Amino acid sequence: MKEKTFLISAVASKYDIHPQTLRLYEREGLLIPTRSSGNTRIYTEKDLEKLEFILNLSRDMGVNLAGIEIIFNMKEKMKIMQVEFSKFIEELKKEFSDKDVLFEEKKNAIVKLSTTNLALFNNDKKDN
C-alpha cells in the first residue's frame, strides 16, 4: 500500500502555518521532506508527526528553533542509549541465566551430599 503524502500547501493549510515556516524548518534541519522528481517537497505521515511535535514545542511551550534542535538531538541520543541499554540487559540476563543453571547444579549436588552425610551420621549414631 502506498504511503499517504502531502504537498507543502496542504501541510501549511492543515496546520495553519505559512509555507515559508515549513521552508525555514527545512533550512534549520528540523524537518526534511522528501522531494519529487520535479523537486517538489513531499511530506509523509511521519513528517507530519514530527511537525506536530515541533509546533507543540514552539507554540505551546515557547521553545525556540535552537531549543527544538537540542531536544531532537537529545531524543535521538536517548533512543540510541535505550537500544544499548536493552542489549546490555539481555547480556546480563543471558549471563545470569547461565549462572542460575550452574547454581542449581551445585545446590542439587550439595543437597545430595548433605543428605548422604546425614544418613551416614544417623547410621553412626545407631551403631553406638
JOJOHU-V575481 format. One line per field, one symbol per residue. burial: 1 if it has 9 or more other C-alpha atoms within 8 Angstrom, else 0. A space follows every 50 residues. Layout:
burial: ???
This chain:
burial: 00000111001110001010010011000110101000001111101101 10011111000010000110000000000000000000000000000000 0000000000000000000000000000
